[in-house]
Amino acid sequence: MEQKHVIILGGGVAGMSAAHELIERGYKVTVFERQEKLPGGKARSVPVPGTGTAATPPLPGEHGFRFFPGFYRHLFDTLRRIPFYNETTGAYQAAGVFDNLVECPQVMLARMQGESISTPTHFPRTLAELRQIIHNLKHIDTGLKPGEGRVIAEKVWQLFTSCRQRRENEYESLGWRVFADAHLYSEAYNNLFVDGLTGALVAGKAELANTRTNGGILIQMLLDFIRPFRTSDRILNAPTNEAWLFPWLEYLRKQGVVYHFGHTVETLLCDRERIRGVVVTDGEQVRQEHRADYYICALPVERAARLVSSPGLLALDPNLENILKLKDAVAWMNGLQFYLKRDVPISSGHIILPDTPWALTAISQAQFWKGIDLSTYGKGNVKGVLSVIISNWTKEGILVGKKAESCSKEEVVQEVWAQLKACFNRPGRSVLFDDDFASVYVADSIYFTEEEFRKGFVDSPNRSGPARYGSSTQTRNDEPLLVNEKNSWGIRNESYTAIPNLFLASDYIRTNTNLATMEGANEAARRAVNNILDASGVQVPYCRVWKLKEPRWLGWYKWLDRRRYEQGLPWKLHKPWFTGLLARLLRAMGITLFN
């Protein structure tokens, strides 16, 4: 049989995942990616401009730190199939790139108001970890008002025991803040439960996201914690390009994938019923037409929206107009890296800063990069990397007094630094000092001014006073993140289209993951490839696709709720059998968690 050719538009995680599955099944694959030299889309590392020397590589910057929750399955399967040669051992790693993932054993909630809380990210494995959890429950003041702990527990139980029909219909149209009754409870309740537990690490926006998505991911994260022998939180043991994306690109190319960097997709060309070609512009601004048997659009929603406006495309498949409806359902969740003159571990895992105005999350990365000597990068004066993500760009800060989206780059840097110090430093115990600061990189997807964008680098945040601040700017984000808003499932496309040789693979596609993540991108790619297998008739195994897992014993409670749902009744609390035992155990330890 003649080898079929597939063109993939977009070389992010979805595009690379599709290329991986196709090339291993005997297809000819060509990828067009607009970035210069850097694979992986939003997951890429970025050589920080102006930091390299003739003898040292530039410092590594990122769109935001990588987070690999334990419930991922599609992406982990792919990582295990990417060969990785370990220079230290002189051999290929048994599980490929997957072996470059290391566990984050702790998670910290660091607050501007109140004591920091650290807890294991997994079911306690040692007596010390059990004691830590008990100490937190007994002695840490969460700021919750009486009764709010019980409310949180019941809301979580509601998520666990709601039937599939209620989740897919009622919760899809129910905002997360409405589900949580955010307006009824304290600021601490909102910071910890409404925003902190979901928005921080899963890119959800509490004021926008639906309960089906936020609740479903919260369930998976909590299950990772309570299941023994599970690892719930991993990151890479080196900058993303080195630990994952460059080895992946090398493998794909060795298998025969043709990967074109610096090529921007302009338009799809149609005949009466099919795609007959794609027009791209190369780095020299030369327009080129390329043809294949099949096409996969792996572009993010805001770029795919421009593509589906190609003449004649919507006439062939009116459902593609859904992409135009989704293009504004995006939010900003971009990062910056502070390069420090000394390593400041702070916490051995991710840090949620729930009461910061800009909804910051952070991680001190150097402690996990055991084989990386940061002094061999840049000017040689860096020992630590504090990676931070801003999740709320529309709220005023504590120093500049402006929204992040209205700040200059210098203002963003100074404001984030101030919010970090407000959380980490306490009277008599300071962790972060201005003298630690070496330099900073702000994600190159954020445009402040053309000059600042080209520079992409700020030398120091330590300026004196608001008088030095610049005026407001019209900041724009070149790489926003899709948010699953209320009732968005109904206008999300499947991976196949009515056009027989066009398929979709991105975070706006319907997947079991149901969230804009690397896992969702990988699953969407697998679905697109499976549809190409069907269309081409090639007799090779389908890509595996997994469902999210939940304990079977919850089935009884879900059955009870389904009966109520079918009768038009709201969810009702049916207490689990272990409630009384747990309450007596907690009282015996002097814990009044569910007050």
N, C-alpha and C positions, 0 to 999 in steps of 0.2 A: 504494500500500500504506500502511496506517495506520502512523504512527510508533510504534515500540516503545519502551517506557519501562524503563530499568534503574536500580535503586537500588543504590548502592555503600555498603557499611558499612565505614567507615574511610577517612580522607583522608591516609594516609601515601603513600610513594612508590608502593606497589602500587595503592592506590585512585586516586591522581592519574593514574597510567599507564593504568589501565583506562578512566578517564573520558576521557583524551586520545584513545585509540584508538576508543572508542565514538562520541564526539561528532563525530569526523571521518568516521565512517561513517553518519551520519544518525540516530543514536539520540537519544532524550531521556534525559538523565542527571541524577540527583540523588545528591549525596554527603552523608553524615552523618558528622561528625567531632567527637569529644568535646573536643578542644582549643579554647580560646577564641582566635579570630582568627589562629591560627598553622597554616599548612598544612605537610604534609611528614612528620608523625610524628616518628620518631627523627632524621630528617635536618634538622629545623627549627633555626633560630636562635631564641634567647630574649632578649627585652629584659630585661636584668638589673635586678631590682627595686631601687628606691632610688638608681639612678645617673643618671637623667635629670634635666634641669632644664627651666625654662620655655623656654630658648633652645636646648638641646641634646638629642638623642635619647639613650636609655639605651645603655650599653655592650652589645655583642653577646655572648651566651653560647651554648653549644651542649651537646648531649648528648655529643658527642665530635667531633673534627675529621673532616672529609670526606676520603676517600681514593679516587681514581679510577684503578685499575690499567689498564695498557694493553690487557689482554685483554677489557675490557668492550666489548660490541657493542650489546646491546639498549638500555642506558641512553644510550649516546652517540647512537644513532639518534634517540631521543626528544629529547635536548638540542638536536640540530640543527634540530628542528622546533618549538622554542619561540622565538618572536620576541623579540629584545632590542634596545631602542632605546638606543644609546650617546649619552649626553648630551655627551660630549667631542667626538665626531665629528659629532654632529647627524644621524645616520643609523642605520638598522637594521643590525645585524651580519650578515654573509653567512651564517654558520653558527649564528646565533642564540645561545642560551645556551652552546653548546659552545665558542664563542670566548672565554668567560669562564674556561676552564680554562687553567692555566699549568703548565709542567713544573717538577717538583722535580728538579734535576739531580744531587743527591747524597743519599745515605742514610748515616747515622752510627750506629755501635754505640758507645754511651758506657757505660763500665763502672765500677762502684765499685772493682773490683780489676782493674787493667790499663789500658793505654793505649787511648784512643778510636781507632776505625777509621772512616775516611770513604772512600766509594767511589762512583763514578758509578752512577746508576740505569739506565744504558743502555750499549749496546755503545760502546766508546771512539770518540769522534769527532775527538779532537785528540791531538796528541803528548803534551800535558800530562796528559790523562786516562789515556793508556796508561802513562805514567811513574808516575802515582799508583797504578795497579793493580799494576804491577811492584814498586813500593816496598812496598806493603802485603804482597804475597806474600813478599818477601825479608826484611823487617825487623820487621813487626808481630808481637809475641808474642800469639798468640790464647789461650795457656794450654792448648792441646790437648796431650795426651800423645802420645808416638811411636806412630804407626800410626792415630791417630784421624782424621787428615785423609783417609787412604785409606778408612776405614770410611764417612765421610760421602759421599765420592765414589761409593762402590759402592752405598750406600743410595739416593742420588739416581738413579744409573744404573738401579737396580732399578725405581724408580718409572717412569722413562722407557720402559723396555722390557718391562714387564709387560703381558700381553694384557688385553683388555677383560674376558674372563670371570673372570680372576683378580682384577682390580680390583673388579668388581661383586659377587663372591661371597666370595672369601677376604679381601680388604682391607676390605670392608664390615663384617666381623665381627672385624677385628683392630684393637686399640687402637693409637694412634700411638706411645705410649711402648714398647709391646711390639715393634712393627715396628722401632723405632730401637734396640732392645736398650739402653734407657736405663740399666738397672741395671748394665750391664757397664763403663760408661765414666765418664770424669771429670765433675766439676761443670761445667767449661768446655764439654765436649761437649754436655751437657744444656742449658746456657744458650744456646749458639750455635745448635745444630741442632734439638734436641728442642723447645725453647720459643721461642727467639728468631726463627728464620726463618719460623715459621708462626703461632704464637699471637699474636705482636705485631700484625701488620698485617692478618691475615685473620680475626681474631676467633675463632680456633680455640683450644680448651683441650686441651693435650697429654694431660692426665690423663683426659679424657673423650672426645675426638674420635676418630673412626675414621680409618683410614689411607686409605681411598678418598677422603674429602673433603680431609683435610690434604695428602695426597700430590698429588692432582689440582690443587689450587690452587698448591702449591709449584711444580709443573711449569709452570703458566702464568706464574707470576712469573719463573721462571728463563728461560723462553723469551722473555719481554719483554726481558730483559737481554741475551741473546746474539744476538737478531735485529738486524742493522744497520738503522738508520733508523727504529727504533721508539721511541716515548715510553712508558716503563713506569710512570711515577708522575706524576699530576697532582693539583692541588687547585684550588679556586676562587680567583679574584682579588679576592674581597670576602666579607663574611659571607654565609652560605648563603642567607638570605632575600632579600638584595638582589641577589645574583648569579644566583639560580636560582628559588627557590620563589615569591616574589611575582610575578615576570614570568610564571611558569607558571600561577599562580592567575588572574592577569589574563587570560591567553590563554584558559583554559578557560571563564571566565565570559563573555568576549566571544563565544565559540563557542556559548554557551547552557547550559553546565553550571550547575545550581543547587547551590550549595555551602553547607551548613548547619553553622556552627561551634557549639560548645557543646551538641551533641546526643549523648547517650549511648545506645547501642543496648541495649535491655533484653531483648527476646525476639522470636523469629520465630513467626508464627502459621501453623498448618498446617491444611489440610483432609485429605481421605483420601489424596491423592497429590501435592499441590503446596504451595508456600508461597503463602499468600493475603495476607500482610501482615507488616509489621515494626512493633514498638512501640519508640519512642524517647522519652527524657526530655529536654526542653529546659532551657535555663539557669534557667528559673523553676520547675523540677521538675514541669512539666506533662507528663503522659504523652500521647503522640500516636500514632495509627496511620496508617501510610502504605502505599500499595499500588503495585505496578508489575507489568510482565510478567515481569521477570527480576530476580534478586538476586545480587550478588557480595559475598561475605564477604571483606573485605581486612583483617580484624583480626589482630593478632599472636596467636600460639598460645594464650597464657594467657587472652586475652579471648575468642577464638573458642571455647575450651573451655567457658566459661560459656554461650555462645550455643547450642551444640549440645545443651545440656542442656534446651533449651526443650521443653515437653511435646509428645510425639508425633514429634519430629524424628528421634530415633534409630530409631524404629520404621519410618520411611520409608526410612532409609538407615543400617543398622547400621555401615557402614564409617566413619561420622563419629565413632564411638567411638575411632578412632585418634587423633583430636585430643586426647581426654582422656588417652590414654596418653603423648602427647608434651608435655603442658603443663608437666611438671616437668623436661624436658630443656633447661633454660635455664641461663645463667650471667650473671654481672654483668660488664659491660664499659662503664663509664660514665666521663664525663670531668669536668674542671674547667679553668677558664681563669684563669691568673695575669695580671693587668694590671700592666704595669711602667712605671715612670717614664721609662725609656729603652728603646730598641729593643735587644734582645739576640739577634741572629740565630742564634748558636751553630752552626747548620748550615743549608745551603740546601736543606733537605728534611726528611723524616721522621727521627726519632731513636728508635732502639730501645735500651732500657736493660735488657739481657738478664739481668743478675744482681741487679736490684733485687727485693726480696722481693715487692713488689706488681706485678711485671711491667709496669712503666710503658712507655708510648710517648709521644712528644711531638713538637711542631713549633712553631717560632717563626713566627707567621703574618703579622705586619705587613710583613715583607719582600716578601710576595707580593701584598699589597693596595696596589698602586702608586697607585691612584686614591682611596684612603681615607686621610683625615687623622684619625687617632684622637683628636687634640686637640679635634675638634669634637664628640666624644661625651662624655657624662657631665660630670664636673667640669673636663675639659680638661687633666688632669694625666697622661694615659696616652699613652705612645709605643710600647709594644710589648705583644704578646699571646703568652704561652707556653701553648699548649693541651696538656693532658696527659690520657691515658686510663689508668685503673687496670683491669688485666685479671685480677688475682688478689686477691680480697677475703677470702681464707681463710688468709692466712699472716701471721705476726707481722712487724711493721715494725722498723726499726733505732732509732727514737727513742722512740716511745710503747710499743713492745713488745706491741702488740695487733694482732689481725686487723682489716682495714679494716672488715669488716661489724660489728665490735663497737665501733667508734670513734664518738665524737661528730663533728659536722661540723668543729669546730675541730681536733680530733685528726687527722682525715683531712688537712686543709690543712697542718698543721705537719709531719706525717709525709711527705707527698708532697714538700713543699719541702725537707725534710732529705735525702730520697733523691735528688732532683735535684742538690742541691749536692754530695752525695757522689760523683756521677758527673761533674759538669762542672768542679768545682774541684779543682785540684792544687796542691801546694806550689810557690809562685812563679808560679802562673798560675790566678787565680780568674776565673770568668766570671759567676757569679750571686752577687749580694750582697743582704743583707736590705734595704739602703737602696733597691734597685731596686723593691721591692714597693709597689704602690699599693693594690690590692684583689684579691679573688678571687671567682669564682662557681663554685659546685658544682652540677652538673646537677640540675634541679628534679625529676627522676624518683627521686632518692634521698631517702627520708623518714628523718630522724634523730629529730626531735621535731616536733610540730605547729607550735610557735613558730618553730623554725628553718626548717621547710619554707615557712611563710608569708613569712619574711624572705628566704630564698634568697640571702643575701649575707653574707660575713664581711669585716669591715673590716681586719683585720690578722692575720698568722700569727705575729707577733713577740712571743710571750708568753715568760715566763721560767720554764723548768723544768717537770718533770713534776707538781710540786705544784699547778700551775694547771689541770691537765687535769681534765675532768669524768669522771663514772662511765660505765660501759659502757651502751650503748643497744641497743634492739632495732630495728636498722636494717632497712628493707625497701626493695626496688627495685620501682618502678612500671613500669619498662620494661626488663626483662631481655632477653637475646639468646638465640635458639635455637642450640643446639649439636648438630651431627650426631653423635650418639653411636653406638656400635657397634650394628649391626643395626637402625638406625632407618629405613632406606630402605623396608623391608617394611611399616612402619606409617605411611608418609607417603601422603597422598591425592593423586590426580590433581586437576586443576583442575575436572573435572566430577564430579557426584554422581549417585546414583540418583534424586534428586529433579529432575525435568526443568527446573525454573526456578531452581535454586540452583547457584551456581558459587563456586569458591574461588580466591583470589589472595593468597598470602602466602608467607613463607619456609619454611613447613612443607610446601609443595607440591613434588611431584617436578619438578625442572627440570634442564636441562643444566648450569646454573651450580652447583647442588648446594651452596649455601652461603648463610647468612643475610646477605645484602648488598643494597645498592640494585640491583645488577644482577640478583640472584635475584628480588627483588620485581617488577622491571620485566618480566622474562621470565614470571613466574607470571601477571601481569596480562594479558599478550598471549595466553597459553594460555587463560585464562578467556574473554577476548573472542572468540577463535576458536571456542570451544564455543558461545557465544551466537549467533554467525553461523550455525553449523550448526543450532542449535535453532530459530532464527527464520526461516531460509530466505532471509535477505536476501542478494542477489547483489552483494556487494562484496568486494574483495580481503582475504584473511586478513592478520593481523599477521605480520610476519616473525619467525622464531625461528631462532637460530643455534646450532650446536654449537661446543664448545670445539675449537680447532685444535691439532694437533700435527704435527711434520714427517713427511712421507711416508717419508723414508728410515729412520725407526724401524720401519716396517712389517716389515722382515726380522727384526728381533730380537723383535718381538711375535709373529710367526708361529712362531718357534722356541719361544717361551715357551708359546704356545697348544698346541703339540704335547705339551709336558711337562705342562701343566695337564690336558689331556684324558686323560693316562695316570696322573693322580694324583700327579705329581712336583712338588716345590717349584721355585721360580724358581732358575735357575742363571746364574752370571755368564758372559756372552759378551762379551769385551772388544771395544770398537769398533775399527775399523780404524786410527783416528788415535791410539790410545793410545801406541804406541811413538814416533811423531813428536812428540807433545805432551810426553812424558817427556824426550826428548832436548833439546827446545827449552827446557824449564824448567831442566834441568841446566845447559845452556849459559849461562843467565842467573843461575845460582847459587841456584835456587829448589828447595827440597825440600818441595813442597806435599803430595804423597802419600807421606809418609814411612812 
